[in-house]
Amino acid sequence: MLFIGLCCSGNSDATSKPYDADAQVIMKDGVPCFFATMANVETPKYGQSIMVSISRGQTVWHIYEAHGTEQIPSSSDRCVKYGTAWHTGVTVKEPMPLLDGVPYFADIGSNARYRVTFCLSRTAQGEQVPTKWAEGGYKCTDKPLNDADKPSIWQRMFGK
């Protein structure tokens, strides 16, 4: 009976996250751009990395900065675009093309680790936007990840 009670419990709050805080992804110049908003934006004493992976699979891009000379990207103005390199770091894994409808996650790390889960979808106008994962990260939804990515009433009514 104890086993049945444990396996069927709907309380997922008891499990810990594999990261310390949430990160964000926005589109900048048509490319996903990653950052972690946090109170402390000091330059880390040790290296940091940004890694993008498929939710249940391989890493599709990974950059690493070993010296702690760069601040963690902590705002939309300082975000790191997918596929770019840090001038003080190395590219561990060259970027693979990001596909629409594939659940991804991006980890930004130093002493703490920040994560954002996302998919990419297309608007009616063909623009790529970050969207939310469906439950568990097995598939994607068409719901915009960020409020700023939601089409305006004008766009929904007239397609422009």
N, C-alpha and C positions, 0 to 999 in steps of 0.2 A: 504493500500500500504506500509506503513512503516513496518508493521509486515513482509510482504513478503520480503522486502529488508533486514531485519535483519536476518531472518531465512535462507536465501539463500546465504548470504555473504560467500565467500571462504576464507576470511582473518582470519586465526586462530592465528595470532601473537598478537591479541589484548587481548587474554585470558592469565592470569598469570599461571605459573607452580605451582603445589602443593608442590614444593621444591625449594631450593635456588640455587643449582648447581648440576652438574652431578657427579655421582659416577662411578665406574668401577667394572666389574667382569671378572676374568680370571680363567682358570683351573689350579689348583696346586695339584699335586699328585692325579689327577683324580676327584677332588672335586671343585665346584665353590668356589672362594675366593674373598671377597669383600673389597674395599677400596675407599676412596674419595681423589682425588688429590686436594690440595688447597694450597694457599700461607702460611697460618698460621697453624702450626702443634703443637701449644702449648697445654698442657694438659688443658681440659676444667674445668671451675670452678664448673660445675654441671654435673650430670650424662649424659650418652649417651646410645644409643641402636642400635642394628642392627635387622631389622625385614624384613623377606622375606614373600611376599604374592602372591597369584594368582591374576592376573590383575583385575578380577572382582569378587573376592571371599575372601576366608578365608586366615588367616595368617598361614603359614606352619612352621615358626621358628621365635623365638624372644628371644634375650638375652639383658640384661640390666645391666648397671654398674652405680650405684647411686652416687658414691663418687667423681667422677672426678679424679681418680688416674691413669687412663690410657689415653694415647693419642688416638685420633681418628685414625684408620688405614688409613694412608695417602700415601702408596706406595705399589707396588706389593710385596716388601720384608716384609711388615708389615701387609699384608691382613689377614682377618679373614676367615677361612675356614667354609663353611656351616656345621652346626651341632656341632661345637666346642663351648666350654664355655669360657668366660673370667674368669681368675682366681680371679679377684676382683669383679665379678658380679654374677648375678643369671640368670638362664634359665627360662624365663616366659612361653615359649611354646616350648616343645620338638620338634626336627626336624622331619618332615614327609618326606617320600621319594619324591625327585624331579623327575617328569616324563618328558620324551621327548615330545615335541610338545605342551607344556602348557606355555602360557605367564605368566611370573612372573615379579615382581619388588622387588628391595631391597632398603630399606631406612636406611641410616646411619645418626644418629642424635645426636646433642648436642644443642648448641645455634643456629646453622644453620642445615638445613636438606639437605642431599645429596641423590640422587636417580639414580639407573640404572634399565633400563627395559631390559629383556632378556628372551630367551627361551633356551632349551637344545635340541640339535639334535645330530645325529651320523654321523661320517664320513664313507666313504666306508670301512675303516678298523675297524669300530665299536667303535672308540673313541668318547666320549662325548665332544661337543664343544658348547660354548654359541653362539646363533644366534639372529638375530634381530626379533622384533615383526613385524607383518604386520600392515598396517595402523589402528590405533585406539586400538591396543592391543587385538583384538578379536581372532587372530590366529598367528601362527608363520611362519617364512620364513626359508629357508635353507641358508641364507646369513650369513657368520660369523660376529659376533659382533666386533671382534678385528682383525686387520690385521695380527697379529701374529698367529691367529687361522686358517688362510687360508692355504689350502694345497699348498705345493711347486709345481713347474712345474713338478719336478720328481715324486712326489706323484700322481699328476693328470694324468701323462702319463703312469706310471708303477704301481700305486697302492701301493707304498712303501714309 
